[in-house]
């Protein structure tokens, strides 16, 4: 598989493990914007604020607000959203095709490797 060769990953039985999948999505501003769009489509407000967040984010579930530590680097913000999306409750069927694809990728990534 060319992706596996380019990233130095091993391709196992036709599927990447969750740990390997982590490297396929880039930790850049484009991915951060796509994740923020996904959350917006799911009815959440994403805010960047200062505060003492041990995990880099805070969820106000009743108000559907996600607060990310604005002092995190882009990579940290992307990682926080990767960790956060599987924890949120929303109807993924209402997402746009691009956001649905990203959601499926994030959810696959959150499945522990066996």
C-alpha angles and dihedrals in degrees: 000000000000095000090053091050094047094051097036092244125143117238109222123197093327095303134089116226117242090255091054092045088061089074096054095070113065121232095228141115092271092058091045090053092048091050091049089050090050090053092046090053088050089056099259128129115222115208131180110215139154119253145113104284113165091200097036094253145058128208123212094192098181092054095036092235125145115197118197124193103257091208093064116106115247090262091055092049091050091048091049091053091046087055094042105048095069090053095056125091116225142124106267090193089075093061124106115255092258093048091045090054091049091046091053090049092050092047091049089050091054093058108100115245114249 
